[in-house]
Amino acid sequence: MSSASTPQEKSQCKSENDSPELRDLCSVGEKLENVGKELTEYKDITSKDVDYYLDLLHQYNEVKDTAQELIGHMARLRDTSTKQIYTEMFPEVDDVGDLDT
């Protein structure tokens, strides 16, 4: 059984006299076709590509964590909050979030 619609089936979905259920079913079918088309855009992505970007993300997180640790140490040495350190280091940032430590 093929999931592809024939031109005749598609034209049946466009009738204003159809029941609401049939229109809903046709709408779901069209959405499914669109999702299928979107997925084909990603077919060339390999697991090697995914592994590469996951490795980059891992490296980024390690650097970010290390920077946050260093800022925490600076705050303790200066007897101030990490929020104050962030404010001094990055004055262009208006909101440093909930950094009260």
Contacts in CASP RR format, 6 or more apart in sequence:
PFRMAT RR
TARGET T0000
AUTHOR 0000-0000-0000
METHOD contacts of the structure
MODEL  1
MSSASTPQEKSQCKSENDSPELRDLCSVGEKLENVGKELTEYKDITSKDV
DYYLDLLHQYNEVKDTAQELIGHMARLRDTSTKQIYTEMFPEVDDVGDLD
T
5 13 0 8 1.000
5 29 0 8 1.000
12 18 0 8 1.000
12 22 0 8 1.000
12 26 0 8 1.000
13 22 0 8 1.000
13 23 0 8 1.000
13 25 0 8 1.000
13 26 0 8 1.000
13 30 0 8 1.000
14 26 0 8 1.000
18 26 0 8 1.000
68 82 0 8 1.000
71 82 0 8 1.000
71 85 0 8 1.000
71 86 0 8 1.000
71 89 0 8 1.000
72 82 0 8 1.000
72 85 0 8 1.000
72 101 0 8 1.000
74 85 0 8 1.000
75 81 0 8 1.000
75 82 0 8 1.000
75 84 0 8 1.000
75 85 0 8 1.000
75 101 0 8 1.000
78 84 0 8 1.000
78 85 0 8 1.000
81 99 0 8 1.000
81 100 0 8 1.000
81 101 0 8 1.000
82 99 0 8 1.000
82 101 0 8 1.000
83 96 0 8 1.000
83 97 0 8 1.000
83 99 0 8 1.000
83 100 0 8 1.000
83 101 0 8 1.000
86 93 0 8 1.000
86 96 0 8 1.000
86 99 0 8 1.000
87 96 0 8 1.000
90 96 0 8 1.000
END
